[in-house]
């Protein structure tokens, strides 16, 4: 994987239903390889990559293009903006953050009532999204309306930095990381034919993935994602879920999906055999596009491979490069593994 490409992808702005810039970049990269992608009515990008051999099982690799963001819902008389979430965002995580608003990318800062104006009860209560606003420096509603419209998207400031022991801090790692993995694979000589799907609207209900899977109708699908690593102060044991530096996260179950038992077992054994660092989630929580893919067409056997990510769905996510590399190493190895699998779905 090119870390420079991950940076480029993370700095692009594209939330659910507004993935245009991300899609344009991906389409350009795919066409440069001499491949012919298709874009469906929802905006998913689908592409077939021929391998050295024809596939016994139709396999789909999937990642979503959208990121969490905010949407302008009202403009107040003093020129500030009220907003709501596009995807799951914590109000506490956005206070004081710089943002870009609308097509003109108007600079703004998310603010709330000053702390010295809060009552004792307000200080003890979690802040609500409805209590926040975006300050774009406008003096009035009329001035703000010349810059911003209702329905405009509020994006977190595009950032990408390396720090610490091989760590990366950026917005939109969920799931531009998965997109980077798929693009990397498309540039390689693959052992078998493989289908690729860059899908839309994961953050608002896994909408694109189900449509893509119904079109492709795969037997097997692997979703490449970012998943919550809570290995921070105040969390320990199973509550940490997974940790940075522990390798690729191979899930056996989450809040949306019970993953194929044989796929899970085979993937973990493969990682062990090839010396690829891996871990699993120690808490059944969250979910991803596998939840929609699993129920598509005639049913799909699914697996998720994720990079552990601190501060998921926030203005700045953190991953470790070694974990990203482990996910990519496992990705290519999964192709021949799946093609040699039988048709059994018995328990491990």
RONU-300400 format. One record per atom (N, C-alpha, C): residue in one letter; x, y, z. Coordinates in pm, whole numbers, padded with zeros to 5 digits, always signed. Layout:
AXYZ/...
END
This chain:
X+00084-00119+00000/X+00000+00000+00000/X+00088+00125+00000/X+00051+00221-00081/X+00122+00347-00081/X+00066+00436+00029/X+00150+00470+00128/X+00103+00558+00234/X+00067+00695+00178/X+00134+00735+00071/X+00100+00862+00008/X-00042+00860-00048/X-00083+00743-00100/X-00220+00732-00153/X-00321+00735-00039/X-00289+00670+00073/X-00379+00677+00188/X-00396+00821+00231/X-00288+00896+00232/X-00297+01039+00268/X-00389+01112+00171/X-00370+01090+00042/X-00454+01155-00059/X-00601+01122-00037/X-00630+00995-00015/X-00769+00952+00005/X-00829+01013+00130/X-00753+01016+00239/X-00805+01070+00366/X-00834+01219+00356/X-00757+01290+00275/X-00775+01434+00263/X-00892+01471+00172/X-00941+01376+00093/X-01059+01401+00013/X-01182+01409+00103/X-01280+01487+00062/X-01404+01500+00140/X-01517+01428+00066/X-01584+01337+00136/X-01693+01263+00073/X-01773+01185+00175/X-01886+01240+00216/X-01971+01171+00312/X-02079+01093+00238/X-02167+01032+00311/X-02271+00946+00253/X-02359+01024+00155/X-02367+00971+00031/X-02444+01037-00072/X-02371+01152-00138/X-02250+01181-00092/X-02168+01290-00147/X-02026+01240-00172/X-02014+01118-00221/X-01883+01056-00237/X-01811+01096-00366/X-01860+01200-00434/X-01817+01234-00570/X-01666+01244-00586/X-01598+01319-00500/X-01454+01341-00516/X-01375+01212-00494/X-01419+01132-00397/X-01353+01005-00371/X-01372+00911-00490/X-01495+00904-00539/X-01526+00818-00654/X-01445+00861-00777/X-01433+00991-00799/X-01359+01040-00916/X-01212+00997-00908/X-01153+01006-00790/X-01014+00965-00774/X-00999+00815-00802/X-01087+00735-00744/X-01080+00589-00761/X-01100+00550-00906/X-01198+00611-00973/X-01222+00581-01114/X-01101+00614-01199/X-01038+00725-01171/X-00920+00764-01248/X-00807+00662-01232/X-00787+00615-01107/X-00682+00517-01082/X-00713+00383-01148/X-00838+00343-01146/X-00876+00215-01208/X-00859+00222-01360/X-00904+00330-01421/X-00894+00344-01566/X-00748+00351-01611/X-00662+00407-01526/X-00519+00414-01559/X-00457+00276-01567/X-00522+00176-01508/X-00473+00038-01512/X-00525-00038-01634/X-00605+00030-01715/X-00662-00034-01832/X-00785-00117-01801/X-00839-00101-01682/X-00960-00174-01642/X-01083-00089-01672/X-01199-00154-01679/X-01323-00084-01712/X-01421-00093-01596/X-01426+00009-01511/X-01519+00008-01400/X-01659+00048-01444/X-01758+00010-01366/X-01895+00056-01386/X-01940+00128-01260/X-02029+00224-01279/X-02087+00297-01166/X-02237+00274-01170/X-02293+00220-01062/X-02436+00191-01062/X-02517+00314-01023/X-02649+00299-01019/X-02736+00413-00995/X-02717+00477-00858/X-02667+00400-00762/X-02645+00453-00628/X-02508+00520-00615/X-02417+00489-00708/X-02285+00550-00705/X-02173+00455-00668/X-02204+00325-00648/X-02100+00226-00622/X-02011+00211-00745/X-01882+00187-00722/X-01787+00159-00829/X-01755+00009-00827/X-01783-00059-00937/X-01762-00203-00947/X-01662-00231-01058/X-01570-00323-01032/X-01471-00356-01134/X-01427-00501-01121/X-01409-00565-01235/X-01363-00704-01241/X-01215-00705-01277/X-01136-00778-01199/X-00993-00791-01226/X-00962-00936-01259/X-00913-00960-01380/X-00877-01095-01418/X-00747-01138-01350/X-00745-01263-01306/X-00625-01319-01248/X-00557-01415-01345/X-00455-01481-01296/X-00384-01577-01382/X-00471-01698-01413/X-00566-01727-01324/X-00657-01841-01344/X-00800-01796-01322/X-00892-01867-01385/X-01034-01839-01364/X-01073-01884-01223/X-01165-01812-01163/X-01203-01840-01025/X-01305-01953-01016/X-01285-02041-00919/X-01383-02144-00889/X-01502-02082-00816/X-01473-01991-00724/X-01576-01920-00646/X-01570-01772-00678/X-01687-01711-00698/X-01688-01566-00720/X-01662-01495-00588/X-01555-01418-00585/X-01509-01349-00464/X-01518-01199-00485/X-01574-01130-00388/X-01583-00984-00391/X-01507-00924-00274/X-01419-00828-00304/X-01354-00746-00202/X-01427-00613-00198/X-01457-00564-00078/X-01539-00444-00066/X-01482-00347+00036/X-01497-00217+00008/X-01464-00110+00102/X-01558+00007+00074/X-01587+00086+00174/X-01679+00197+00150/X-01605+00330+00136/X-01660+00415+00051/X-01597+00543+00017/X-01636+00656+00110/X-01750+00645+00178/X-01800+00758+00255/X-01736+00768+00393/X-01739+00888+00448/X-01690+00917+00582/X-01802+00982+00663/X-01789+00981+00795/X-01885+01053+00878/X-01864+01203+00860/X-01971+01279+00877/X-01962+01425+00866/X-02084+01485+00936/X-02109+01611+00909/X-02223+01683+00966/X-02296+01753+00852/X-02422+01790+00876/X-02502+01857+00772/X-02573+01977+00832/X-02569+02089+00762/X-02632+02212+00808/X-02784+02196+00805/X-02848+02222+00918/X-02994+02210+00928/X-03065+02343+00950/X-02990+02445+00993/X-03051+02576+01018/X-02942+02682+01024/X-02980+02805+00990/X-02892+02921+01005/X-02959+03017+01102/X-02891+03051+01209/X-02951+03134+01313/X-02942+03283+01277/X-03012+03364+01353/X-03015+03508+01326/X-02876+03572+01339/X-02790+03513+01424/X-02657+03572+01442/X-02555+03518+01341/X-02600+03433+01247/X-02513+03386+01141/X-02441+03256+01170/X-02470+03194+01282/X-02408+03064+01310/X-02494+02952+01252/X-02437+02833+01241/X-02502+02721+01175/X-02535+02611+01274/X-02658+02562+01268/X-02695+02443+01343/X-02680+02322+01250/X-02657+02206+01308/X-02626+02091+01223/X-02667+01962+01292/X-02666+01855+01214/X-02690+01720+01267/X-02588+01626+01204/X-02589+01501+01248/X-02488+01404+01207/X-02521+01338+01074/X-02418+01305+00998/X-02427+01211+00888/X-02340+01093+00930/X-02403+00990+00984/X-02329+00882+01048/X-02315+00910+01197/X-02258+00815+01268/X-02250+00826+01413/X-02131+00909+01458/X-02158+01028+01511/X-02053+01119+01558/X-02086+01161+01700/X-01987+01161+01787/X-02006+01205+01925/X-01994+01356+01934/X-02092+01419+01999/X-02088+01565+02015/X-01963+01609+02090/X-01922+01532+02189/X-01805+01570+02269/X-01677+01573+02187/X-01674+01497+02077/X-01552+01486+01997/X-01533+01602+01900/X-01635+01685+01880/X-01625+01786+01775/X-01612+01928+01826/X-01628+01950+01955/X-01622+02086+02009/X-01483+02145+01985/X-01481+02267+01933/X-01356+02336+01910/X-01283+02297+01783/X-01341+02208+01704/X-01274+02160+01583/X-01296+02257+01466/X-01193+02270+01383/X-01208+02344+01259/X-01275+02256+01154/X-01361+02317+01074/X-01437+02243+00972/X-01442+02323+00843/X-01481+02253+00735/X-01504+02316+00606/X-01651+02295+00569/X-01719+02401+00529/X-01864+02396+00507/X-01898+02423+00361/X-01977+02332+00303/X-02034+02354+00171/X-01934+02350+00057/X-01985+02376-00064/X-01902+02370-00185/X-01791+02473-00183/X-01814+02586-00117/X-01711+02689-00110/X-01607+02658-00003/X-01626+02549+00070/X-01535+02509+00178/X-01506+02627+00271/X-01614+02685+00320/X-01604+02796+00414/X-01546+02745+00546/X-01445+02812+00595/X-01383+02773+00721/X-01477+02803+00838/X-01489+02709+00929/X-01571+02729+01047/X-01509+02662+01169/X-01561+02698+01285/X-01519+02637+01411/X-01644+02594+01487/X-01644+02472+01538/X-01759+02423+01613/X-01747+02471+01757/X-01852+02540+01803/X-01851+02597+01937/X-01976+02563+02015/X-01974+02600+02142/X-02088+02580+02231/X-02085+02688+02338/X-02177+02683+02430/X-02184+02783+02536/X-02053+02782+02616/X-01996+02898+02647/X-01871+02902+02724/X-01886+02833+02859/X-01779+02768+02903/X-01785+02689+03025/X-01824+02772+03147/X-01783+02900+03150/X-01815+02983+03268/X-01960+03031+03267/X-02035+02996+03160/X-02178+03027+03156/X-02264+02903+03184/X-02200+02790+03204/X-02274+02666+03227/X-02319+02657+03373/X-02440+02608+03393/X-02487+02581+03529/X-02418+02455+03582/X-02432+02432+03711/X-02370+02313+03771/X-02423+02186+03705/X-02554+02181+03679/X-02613+02062+03617/X-02564+02046+03473/X-02548+02157+03400/X-02500+02149+03263/X-02357+02098+03256/X-02275+02136+03354/X-02137+02090+03357/X-02128+01940+03378/X-02228+01884+03444/X-02227+01740+03473/X-02293+01657+03364/X-02361+01723+03271/X-02436+01650+03167/X-02356+01645+03037/X-02365+01534+02965/X-02297+01526+02835/X-02352+01631+02739/X-02265+01692+02662/X-02309+01792+02566/X-02391+01724+02456/X-02493+01795+02407/X-02577+01744+02300/X-02544+01814+02169/X-02561+01740+02059/X-02533+01797+01927/X-02618+01922+01903/X-02740+01923+01954/X-02830+02037+01935/X-02781+02163+02005/X-02688+02148+02099/X-02634+02262+02173/X-02512+02324+02104/X-02467+02262+01997/X-02347+02309+01928/X-02384+02391+01804/X-02289+02468+01755/X-02308+02544+01632/X-02174+02559+01561/X-02181+02593+01434/X-02061+02623+01357/X-02052+02774+01340/X-01942+02831+01384/X-01914+02974+01369/X-01833+02992+01242/X-01891+03056+01141/X-01819+03080+01015/X-01776+03227+01004/X-01785+03300+01113/X-01742+03440+01114/X-01841+03536+01055/X-01963+03488+01028/X-02066+03576+00971/X-02125+03665+01079/X-02166+03785+01041/X-02223+03880+01137/X-02374+03868+01147/X-02436+03800+01047/X-02582+03792+01045/X-02626+03671+00965/X-02755+03640+00977/X-02813+03531+00899/X-02800+03560+00750/X-02823+03685+00712/X-02819+03723+00572/X-02679+03703+00514/X-02577+03738+00590/X-02439+03719+00542/X-02407+03570+00531/X-02449+03493+00630/X-02422+03349+00627/X-02489+03282+00508/X-02610+03331+00472/X-02684+03272+00361/X-02618+03297+00226/X-02528+03392+00218/X-02454+03414+00094/X-02341+03312+00077/X-02309+03240+00184/X-02198+03146+00184/X-02241+03000+00197/X-02353+02980+00268/X-02393+02844+00306/X-02541+02825+00281/X-02579+02702+00243/X-02720+02668+00226/X-02757+02553+00319/X-02885+02540+00350/X-02931+02425+00426/X-02901+02298+00346/X-02856+02195+00415/X-02819+02071+00349/X-02673+02064+00310/X-02600+02175+00325/X-02456+02173+00298/X-02387+02080+00398/X-02278+02019+00353/X-02203+01926+00437/X-02094+02002+00513/X-02078+01963+00638/X-01972+02016+00724/X-01868+01905+00741/X-01749+01926+00683/X-01642+01825+00691/X-01539+01865+00794/X-01486+01765+00862/X-01374+01790+00951/X-01252+01830+00868/X-01167+01911+00925/X-01051+01963+00852/X-00964+01848+00799/X-00937+01846+00668/X-00851+01740+00613/X-00710+01748+00670/X-00672+01643+00739/X-00540+01637+00801/X-00481+01497+00783/X-00351+01489+00780/X-00281+01361+00777/X-00142+01386+00832/X-00110+01321+00942/X+00021+01338+01004/X+00073+01203+01054/X+00204+01187+01049/X+00267+01071+01112/X+00326+01118+01245/X+00322+01028+01342/X+00376+01065+01474/X+00406+00938+01553/X+00478+00955+01662/X+00505+00844+01752/X+00577+00729+01683/X+00546+00607+01728/X+00610+00486+01676/X+00529+00431+01559/X+00544+00494+01443/X+00477+00446+01322/X+00328+00471+01320/X+00281+00573+01389/X+00137+00602+01393/X+00099+00706+01288/X-00027+00700+01247/X-00083+00792+01149/X-00209+00853+01208/X-00220+00985+01201/X-00341+01055+01246/X-00405+01123+01127/X-00533+01096+01103/X-00601+01154+00988/X-00751+01144+01005/X-00823+01230+00934/X-00967+01212+00924/X-00995+01102+00822/X-01111+01042+00829/X-01165+00954+00724/X-01084+00827+00701/X-01001+00786+00795/X-00936+00655+00782/X-01041+00546+00766/X-01155+00565+00828/X-01273+00481+00810/X-01355+00541+00695/X-01351+00491+00572/X-01282+00370+00535/X-01193+00394+00414/X-01125+00508+00411/X-01031+00528+00301/X-00917+00428+00310/X-00894+00374+00431/X-00796+00266+00443/X-00837+00147+00357/X-00963+00105+00367/X-01011-00007+00287/X-01001+00022+00138/X-01031+00146+00098/X-01020+00183-00043/X-00875+00173-00089/X-00780+00212-00004/X-00638+00204-00039/X-00595+00059-00057/X-00646-00031+00028/X-00614-00174+00015/X-00663-00226-00120/X-00786-00194-00155/X-00842-00244-00282/X-00766-00189-00402/X-00730-00062-00398/X-00653-00005-00509/X-00516-00072-00521/X-00455-00100-00409/X-00326-00168-00410/X-00337-00306-00475/X-00442-00379-00441/X-00462-00512-00500/X-00490-00505-00650/X-00564-00404-00690/X-00595-00390-00833/X-00470-00367-00917/X-00367-00313-00856/X-00242-00287-00929/X-00152-00410-00936/X-00190-00516-00865/X-00105-00633-00857/X-00151-00744-00952/X-00059-00837-00977/X-00091-00957-01054/X-00159-01055-00958/X-00287-01080-00979/X-00362-01163-00886/X-00369-01308-00936/X-00372-01405-00844/X-00374-01546-00885/X-00506-01590-00947/X-00616-01525-00906/X-00749-01564-00957/X-00832-01439-00984/X-00931-01455-01069/X-01027-01347-01096/X-01089-01301-00964/X-01104-01170-00949/X-01162-01114-00827/X-01248-00993-00862/X-01359-00980-00791/X-01447-00864-00808/X-01417-00761-00699/X-01426-00634-00735/X-01399-00526-00640/X-01518-00430-00636/X-01552-00388-00515/X-01664-00295-00499/X-01624-00184-00402/X-01626-00062-00454/X-01606+00058-00371/X-01747+00114-00351/X-01799+00106-00230/X-01942+00128-00211/X-01971+00257-00136/X-02097+00298-00145/X-02143+00425-00088/X-02229+00401+00036/X-02245+00506+00112/X-02346+00516+00219/X-02339+00405+00324/X-02220+00362+00359/X-02207+00266+00469/X-02245+00331+00601/X-02204+00456+00619/X-02218+00522+00750/X-02363+00551+00788/X-02455+00541+00694/X-02595+00571+00724/X-02684+00449+00704/X-02626+00329+00712/X-02710+00211+00707/X-02669+00105+00606/X-02543+00101+00568/X-02491-00006+00480/X-02566-00014+00349/X-02601+00099+00292/X-02693+00101+00178/X-02630+00058+00047/X-02508+00102+00021/X-02448+00071-00107/X-02404-00072-00121/X-02357-00131-00012/X-02299-00265-00018/X-02400-00370-00061/X-02522-00359-00011/X-02624-00456-00048/X-02656-00450-00196/X-02663-00329-00251/X-02689-00311-00394/X-02575-00371-00475/X-02451-00342-00435/X-02335-00395-00507/X-02332-00547-00504/X-02360-00605-00388/X-02357-00751-00376/X-02470-00816-00455/X-02583-00751-00464/X-02691-00806-00547/X-02653-00806-00694/X-02577-00706-00736/X-02532-00699-00875/X-02427-00805-00905/X-02328-00814-00818/X-02216-00907-00841/X-02254-01051-00807/X-02339-01069-00706/X-02382-01201-00660/X-02262-01293-00629/X-02176-01252-00536/X-02060-01335-00504/X-02098-01452-00414/X-02013-01553-00412/X-02027-01660-00314/X-01958-01621-00183/X-01845-01550-00197/X-01766-01507-00083/X-01742-01356-00094/X-01732-01290+00021/X-01698-01148+00022/X-01611-01118+00144/X-01513-01033+00121/X-01428-00985+00231/X-01439-00834+00235/X-01475-00783+00352/X-01488-00639+00373/X-01362-00589+00442/X-01302-00486+00385/X-01183-00424+00445/X-01226-00293+00510/X-01197-00281+00638/X-01254-00175+00719/X-01153-00119+00820/X-01200-00022+00898/X-01133+00024+01019/X-01228-00007+01134/X-01175-00056+01245/X-01261-00091+01357/X-01207-00030+01486/X-01295-00011+01582/X-01263+00061+01704/X-01156-00009+01788/X-01047+00062+01813/X-00947+00019+01911/X-00962+00110+02032/X-01002+00051+02143/X-01023+00130+02265/X-00911+00104+02366/X-00790+00084+02314/X-00674+00060+02401/X-00619+00193+02451/X-00703+00263+02526/X-00669+00395+02579/X-00694+00396+02729/X-00654+00503+02793/X-00673+00516+02938/X-00820+00499+02974/X-00847+00419+03075/X-00983+00396+03122/X-01048+00273+03064/X-00985+00210+02964/X-01038+00087+02905/X-00934-00024+02917/X-00978-00139+02959/X-00885-00251+02972/X-00959-00382+02945/X-00882-00490+02930/X-00942-00621+02909/X-01025-00624+02782/X-01140-00691+02791/X-01226-00705+02674/X-01279-00571+02624/X-01291-00472+02711/X-01343-00343+02670/X-01251-00270+02573/X-01125-00311+02564/X-01032-00248+02470/X-01062-00288+02326/X-01137-00396+02307/X-01183-00446+02176/X-01068-00500+02091/X-00972-00416+02058/X-00851-00454+01986/X-00749-00345+02012/X-00626-00364+01968/X-00522-00267+02003/X-00432-00235+01886/X-00381-00112+01885/X-00282-00073+01786/X-00155-00155+01807/X-00096-00200+01697/X+00024-00280+01704/X-00002-00428+01715/X-00129-00467+01726/X-00164-00609+01739/X-00185-00679+01607/X-00182-00605+01497/X-00200-00665+01365/X-00341-00650+01312/X-00367-00718+01200/X-00498-00715+01136/X-00604-00771+01230/X-00722-00710+01228/X-00833-00757+01310/X-00923-00846+01224/X-00934-00973+01263/X-01021-01068+01194/X-01137-01096+01289/X-01257-01060+01250/X-01373-01068+01340/X-01447-01200+01327/X-01494-01252+01440/X-01582-01369+01436/X-01728-01331+01448/X-01754-01208+01503/X-01891-01160+01517/X-01886-01013+01554/X-01984-00936+01509/X-02001-00799+01557/X-02149-00772+01574/X-02187-00646+01587/X-02326-00613+01614/X-02420-00638+01498/X-02366-00660+01376/X-02450-00684+01260/X-02434-00822+01198/X-02320-00887+01222/X-02287-01006+01143/X-02226-01116+01229/X-02271-01239+01207/X-02199-01357+01252/X-02120-01404+01130/X-01989-01393+01137/X-01906-01422+01020/X-01897-01572+00994/X-01874-01607+00869/X-01864-01746+00828/X-01757-01816+00911/X-01794-01923+00978/X-01704-01989+01073/X-01582-02048+01005/X-01602-02110+00887/X-01489-02169+00817/X-01395-02061+00764/X-01451-01953+00715/X-01369-01842+00668/X-01285-01784+00781/X-01349-01763+00895/X-01277-01708+01010/X-01162-01799+01052/X-01191-01928+01066/X-01089-02023+01107/X-00976-02029+01006/X-01010-02037+00878/X-00908-02049+00774/X-00822-01923+00765/X-00885-01805+00781/X-00810-01680+00773/X-00712-01667+00889/X-00755-01706+01008/X-00665-01697+01123/X-00550-01798+01111/X-00579-01917+01060/X-00474-02017+01039/X-00375-01969+00932/X-00427-01906+00827/X-00342-01853+00721/X-00248-01746+00776/X-00302-01657+00857/X-00219-01552+00916/X-00107-01612+01000/X-00141-01713+01078/X-00039-01780+01160/X+00068-01844+01072/X+00026-01914+00969/X+00120-01984+00881/X+00215-01888+00811/X+00164-01770+00775/X+00245-01676+00698/X+00313-01571+00785/X+00299-01584+00916/X+00363-01490+01007/X+00307-01350+01000/X+00178-01339+00966/X+00110-01209+00960/X+00046-01181+01095/X+00082-01068+01155/X+00026-01033+01286/X-00125-01016+01274/X-00199-01078+01369/X-00344-01066+01366/X-00398-01070+01508/X-00520-01025+01522/X-00592-01026+01649/X-00740-01034+01617/X-00821-01055+01718/X-00965-01053+01696/X-01029-00951+01790/X-01155-00922+01768/X-01226-00828+01855/X-01269-00901+01982/X-01244-00838+02094/X-01279-00899+02222/X-01414-00851+02274/X-01485-00779+02193/X-01619-00733+02230/X-01706-00735+02106/X-01826-00787+02119/X-01918-00793+02005/X-01992-00660+01997/X-01947-00576+01907/X-02003-00441+01895/X-01979-00390+01754/X-02049-00282+01720/X-02030-00219+01590/X-02085-00303+01477/X-02044-00270+01357/X-02090-00342+01239/X-02033-00277+01116/X-02046-00344+01003/X-01995-00290+00876/X-02075-00348+00760/X-02029-00325+00639/X-02103-00363+00520/X-02127-00513+00507/X-02052-00595+00580/X-02076-00739+00576/X-02219-00772+00617/X-02278-00689+00704/X-02415-00712+00748/X-02516-00705+00636/X-02490-00620+00536/X-02579-00610+00420/X-02540-00709+00312/X-02411-00731+00293/X-02364-00822+00189/X-02409-00965+00218/X-02404-01003+00344/X-02438-01139+00385/X-02577-01180+00338/X-02670-01086+00334/X-02810-01115+00300/X-02843-01092+00154/X-02744-01059+00073/X-02770-01026-00068/X-02777-01150-00154/X-02836-01132-00271/X-02844-01238-00373/X-02895-01368-00311/X-02818-01477-00323/X-02858-01605-00264/X-02791-01630-00129/X-02739-01522-00070/X-02664-01534+00054/X-02515-01541+00025/X-02436-01471+00106/X-02292-01460+00081/X-02215-01496+00208/X-02111-01575+00192/X-02023-01608+00304/X-01923-01494+00322/X-01924-01433+00440/X-01851-01307+00458/X-01743-01316+00564/X-01644-01229+00546/X-01533-01212+00640/X-01501-01064+00646/X-01456-01016+00761/X-01411-00877+00774/X-01266-00876+00822/X-01186-00796+00755/X-01047-00772+00794/X-01033-00621+00815/X-00996-00582+00937/X-00997-00440+00971/X-00865-00395+01031/X-00835-00268+01010/X-00721-00207+01077/X-00771-00150+01210/X-00703-00179+01323/X-00746-00121+01450/X-00726+00030+01449/X-00827+00103+01495/X-00827+00248+01480/X-00879+00314+01607/X-00797+00397+01668/X-00842+00475+01784/X-00921+00597+01737/X-01018+00637+01819/X-01097+00759+01798/X-01176+00754+01667/X-01231+00637+01637/X-01311+00617+01517/X-01429+00714+01516/X-01469+00758+01399/X-01582+00851+01381/X-01558+00984+01451/X-01434+01026+01454/X-01401+01156+01513/X-01325+01239+01410/X-01295+01365+01439/X-01221+01447+01344/X-01080+01397+01313/X-01021+01321+01405/X-00887+01266+01383/X-00882+01122+01433/X-00861+01027+01342/X-00846+00886+01376/X-00697+00852+01381/X-00662+00745+01454/X-00522+00706+01467/X-00507+00556+01441/X-00415+00521+01349/X-00380+00382+01323/X-00229+00368+01327/X-00182+00244+01320/X-00038+00218+01312/X-00009+00155+01176/X+00099+00201+01113/X+00131+00155+00978/X+00153+00005+00973/X+00212-00053+01076/X+00238-00197+01077/X+00108-00277+01070/X+00002-00227+01133/X-00128-00295+01126/X-00186-00285+00985/X-00170-00169+00923/X-00219-00150+00786/X-00147-00247+00692/X-00018-00263+00710/X+00060-00353+00626/X+00020-00499+00648/X-00015-00533+00772/X-00060-00670+00801/X-00191-00699+00730/X-00282-00602+00729/X-00410-00620+00659/X-00388-00642+00510/X-00299-00563+00452/X-00274-00575+00308/X-00208-00709+00275/X-00114-00752+00359/X-00049-00881+00335/X-00150-00995+00340/X-00242-00986+00435/X-00344-01090+00446/X-00440-01086+00328/X-00470-00967+00279/X-00568-00951+00171/X-00533-01036+00049/X-00412-01021-00001/X-00375-01095-00122/X-00372-01245-00096/X-00330-01286+00024/X-00323-01428+00057/X-00460-01492+00067/X-00563-01411+00095/X-00698-01465+00107/X-00753-01513-00027/X-00705-01455-00137/X-00761-01491-00269/X-00740-01639-00300/X-00616-01691-00298/X-00601-01835-00325/X-00662-01922-00216/X-00661-01874-00093/X-00720-01952+00015/X-00868-01978-00011/X-00940-01872-00047/X-01084-01886-00070/X-01112-01971-00193/X-01029-01960-00296/X-01053-02037-00418/X-01033-02187-00399/X-00963-02226-00295/X-00941-02369-00268/X-01035-02422-00160/X-01128-02340-00113/X-01220-02383-00009/X-01331-02472-00069/X-01386-02554+00015/X-01499-02636-00027/X-01628-02558-00014/X-01738-02628-00032/X-01869-02564-00027/X-01937-02577+00108/X-01871-02641+00204/X-01932-02665+00335/X-01941-02539+00417/X-02049-02523+00490/X-02064-02414+00586/X-02081-02468+00727/X-02028-02591+00750/X-02040-02651+00882/X-01962-02570+00984/X-01999-02586+01112/X-01926-02520+01220/X-01782-02568+01225/X-01694-02479+01275/X-01555-02517+01296/X-01547-02608+01419/
END
